[in-house]
């Protein structure tokens, strides 16, 4: 599974996941709502999508708990802008770190950090323009040492991909925004799936989007005298366009295989919503629920549910790379 980034628009992906979990519970008559980490075997995301993946699969949060925590986190992280034009990033990275650290403490506590069976990786983008995205994994991959970092550092690095937070140096890696090129790296999920599960087939690939972009609405915002607002508009427009282009390419690649690739992405209502508009939580929920109520989407979700397993696949023990508390917890 892959989650697009998009700030508060990322809440839409979580509402879709919440709907999936309820449908799985109903279909299998489960006594309690399953967690996403009990359904998917491999998950990834970029930007705030990577942050949501960490919450759901690294911290093993229940979807209802994660939604409440994400709303609180986005309010804290996006409520204070930088106003000096020469500063990197639109928002203070320190506030994001504070919010992530509080989230970890609430979700786990220092004494409960342990290895997980579900593999996840997030895709921050290296400062090397020609390189593929750096993959921060929760396991050691043969032939790729990856990057040894804390959960907070992984969250900071993936959020830097959205250009609204400044970059971060982790060991030898310099993670800084570089714009387009990896806003929906679904092809890397396929690579990792083949590497991690070489003897198993792929049941399905799920890609959850954070809406489209209204050219008219964003053109109005792009002429704002506020440089910070114009930067957000430009970032959002490029991110969404890149995500959709890559999704269409994947759809074409899998066009001859029925119900292997599922793209769920709200196409009406979120167009003019910027990633920092955390006060519009009710709008995100309303438009996502309207989208999920459409008959064509209901049918698509039902087919998706048929391809998903409730019980997680048992996997061999493995060594994980960003488990230690590290300096972020001192």
Order of alpha helices (4+ residues) and beta strands (2+ residues): beta-alpha-beta-alpha-alpha-alpha-beta-beta-alpha-beta-beta-alpha-beta-alpha-alpha-beta-alpha-alpha
